[in-house]
Structure formats: C-alpha cells, structure tokens
Amino acid sequence: MKEFLVYNGMRMLLLIGCAVLVLGVWSLLADEVPVLWALVVALLLSGVLSWFLLARQREALAARLQERAAKASAAFEARKAREDED
C-alpha cells in the first residue's frame, strides 16, 4: 500500500507542478490563457516526465503488486487442492 501511495502522490505532485508551470509560462507569453488546453499540455508533460523521473517508484509498485498476486494465486491453489481432496 505504501508503494501505491508514494507513486500516485508523486504523480499528482508532478501534475500540479507542471500545471502551475504551464499556466505561468502561458500567461507570460499570451494575454489570455485557455485553461483546458494548458491542463492538457500539463497532463502530457507530467506523463512524459513521470516515465523518466518516477521509474524507481513504478518498479517498486510493480514488484509489490506482483508479490501480492503471487500470494493470492498460491492461496487460491491451496484452497482448490483442499477442495479436490474432499
């Protein structure tokens, strides 16, 4: 659960930071800022940046999810084996 919160929290912070940056730069360069387009640009920018900057956190999350899936699969197989014995 910790890995999930860390990764998604960092993604949200990156998105907010990119939104502030894009809105700030756009407002300096233009008189009017279309907020929807600025947020789309921020979303794309944060997605690309997170691919590179958050690789370690994404790998930790993937490893934790794989571990949980393996435990669940083993428990399912154990229950199935007990049912077969009965």
N, C-alpha and C positions, 0 to 999 in steps of 0.2 A: 504494500500500500504506500509505503514511503516513496518508493521509486516513481509511482504514478503521480503523487502529489508534487514531487520535485520537478519532474519533467513537464507536467502540464502547467505548473506555476511559472516555470521559466519561459515556457512558450507564451503564456499570457503577458508576462512582463516584457518579452521581446516584441510582441504585437503592440502593446501600449506604447513602448518606446519608439517603435517605427511609426506609429500613427502620429505621435507628437512631433517627430522629426519631419515627416512628410507634410503634415499640416503647417508646420513652422516654415519650412522652405518654400512651400507653395504660396503661403501668404506673403512672403518676402518678394516673390517673383511676379505675383499677379494681384490684381485688385480684389478679385472675387475667388473664393475657394469652394469648388464643388465638393462638399464633404463626402458624399458617397464615393466619388472617384478617388479621392485622397485615401479613404479607408480601403478601397480595393487595391490601390498601389501599396499601401502599408501591409495588407494581408499577404500579397505576393512577395514583397520584400522580406517580411518576417519568416515566411515559409522557406525561402531560399537560405536565409541566414541560419535558421534553425537546423537545416540539413547539415551545415558545416559546424556550427557552434555547439550544438547540443547532441552530437553523435555519442559521446560517452554516456550521457543520461539516457538516451534512447536505447543503447545497448544494455544498460543495467535494467531498464524496464522490460526489455525483450527477454533477458535472461530470467528475471523473476517470473514473468508470465509463463515461460517455458517450464520452469520448475513447478509452478502451480498446476499446469496442465499435466505434467508427468505424474504428480501426486494424485490428481483426480482420476487419471487413467488407471493407475495402479489400484486405487481403491475400487473403481468400477470392476476391474478384472477380478479382484479378490471377492467382491460380492457375487459376481457371476459364477465363480468357481464354487463358492459355498452353495449357491442355488443348484448347481449341477450335481453336487454331492447328495443333496436331499432328494 
